[in-house]
Amino acid sequence: ISFVMIFTPCNRIYAVDSRKQKGPATVPKIVLIFLRVFLLIVYTYAGIVKMNEDWLRGEPVRHWIGKKQELGGILQYEATVYLVSYGGMFYDTFVGALLMFDTTFWLGIILTLIFHTSNKLIFNIGIFPYVMIASTSLFFKPDWPRKVYNYITRQPHTTVGNTDVKFSDYVPPVKRSLSVFKILMTIGVVIFLIWWV
């Protein structure tokens, strides 16, 4: 995500170099949509990869947690192996969709916190769970950092433009040109197709 953000115009109000530049105080909606879709692809791809015979039999998870004594020995039960295997597969496959819609948004947030916290506790896989929990903030309303800042500093919240991001609101530019966005999306699709075949 950090590498992709190099090529996106995200240097706005809270960026270090934002005071030097004149321009809008908000990021274009398409950038937020792109980052959300990027995460949606990562999650969905992780779910699809888990749909194989070994994962469905619980083999990798059984091997990883079979001898762990954490959580009072609950990890040694066969039911726990299948809960972790299938729970991880279903979470990865569907959490992106849960986070995209207002009616299921908070369920997606709660599942994200449970999933990544349990990954940290059980597997101790480094900083990845923290990064994914933090990246989930991209699915909140775009003005949430301003609201938090205004709440902390006790300033009234003022809206800077329309902050509701909907796919139907995006109007593509009339001029069609090869952009960094199109190149990165093409590379992502090609890599996915190479793996899939």
N, C-alpha and C positions, 0 to 999 in steps of 0.2 A: 504494500500500500504506500509506503514511504517513497519508493522509487517512482510509482505512478504519479504521486502528488508533485513530483518535480516538474511534470509537464502540464499540470492543471493550474489555472489561475486562482489558487487558494490563498494568496497573500493579501488578505484584506485587513480588517480592523484590528485583529489581535496578533498579526504577524509582526516580526521584528522590523521588517523593512516597509511596513505599511504607512508609516508617517512620511516617508520620502515620496510616495506615489500619490498622484491625484487620480481620483476615479471613484467608482461606486464602492460603498461600504459593505456590499454583500457579494457573495460568490454566485455566479450564474447557476440557475437551477439544474442545468444539464450536468454540471460537475457533481453535485450531490447525487443525482440519479445514477450517474456513472459509478460512483463509489459504492452506492448501495447495491447496484447490479453486480459489481465486482465481488463484493462479499457474498451475495446470493449465489454466485457461481462457485465460489470457494466452498461454501457450506454444502450446496447440492452435489457438487463433484465428490466431496468427501463421503456423502451418503451413498452415491452410486458405486463408488469404489468398494464400499463395505458389502455390497450385495453380491457376495460370492459364497461358494459352498463352505469354505473354511470359516468365514465370519459367521455364517448362519448356524454352524455347529458350535460356535463359541470358542473355537480353538485358540486364536491369538489371545483373547482375553483370559482364557483358562490358564494359558502359559504365563501371562503377565502377572496375574493376581493370585494364582493358586496357592502360593506359600506365604503370602503376606499376612501379617498378624494385626494390621491396623483395623480400627473400627470394631474391636472386640471379636475378631475372628469371623465376622459376617462375610468376608470376602471368600472364604473357603467353601461356601455352599454352592452347589451346582445351580440353584435358582439365581444366585447373584451373578454368576457368569453369564447366564442368558439375559438377565435384566440389563447388565452393562452392555452386552453385545447388541441386543435389539434396541435398547434405549438409545445408544449412541448412533446406530444406523438411522432410526426414525428421527432423532433430533437433527442430525446433519441434513437429512433429506428435506425436512419440512420447516425448520426454524426460519429460513429466509422468507418463506411465504407468510409465516406467522408475524414476522416483524414488519412486513410491508403493509398490513391492513390494520386500521384503527381498532377494529373489534377484537382482534387477537394479539395486538401489540404487547400488552402487559403479560399475557401468557408466554409469549416469546421471550420477553425480558427475564421473567422468573425462571424459565427453563434454561436460558443461557447462563444465568448465575449459578444454578444448581449443577449444570453440566460441566462448566469450566472449573468451578470450585472443587467438584469431586475429582476431576482430572488432575488438578493440582495436588489434592490430598492423596489420591490412590497411586497415581503414576509418577508424580513429581517430574513433570516434563518441562521444567524451566519456566521461562517468562511467557510462553505462548498463551496460557489461559488468561493472563493479565492483559495481553495485547488484544485478544479476541473480545474480552469483556469491555475494554476501552473502545474498541472499534464499533461495538454495538451502539455507541452514542451517535453514530451517523444516522441511525434510524429514528432518533428523537426529532421533534420539531426543530427546524433550523435555527430558531432564535433562542434556544435553551441556554447557550453560554451567556448571552446578554441578560436574560432573566436572572440567572444565578449571580452574575456580577452586580446587577442592579439590586438584587435582594441583599447581598452581602454589604454593599455600600449604602443601602437604604435610599436608593434613588428610584424615582418612578420609571416604570418600564415604558419605553416608546418603541413602537414597531417601525422597522426600517423596511418598507415595502411589503409585498405579499410573501408570507413565509410558509404557506401551505404548498408543499411540493407534490404535484400529481403528474403522472405520466401524460395524462390527456392535455395538460397545460403547455407542454413543450411544443413550440413552433420552430421547426428546423429552419436554418437560414436559407435564403433563396439561392445564394451562391454555393454550389457544390464543389468542394475542394478536398484534397487529401489532407487530413489533419492528423495530429498525434493521436487523438482519440480513436479515429478509425483504424490507424495502424496498430495500436495496442489491442483493440478488440479483435482485429483480424489475427494477430499473433496468438491471442488467447484461444480463439476458436480452432486455429490450426493445431496448436499443441494438444488441445482436448481431442480433436479428431485423430491425430497421430496415436495418442495413447489408446483411444477407444478401438481403433482398428488393430 
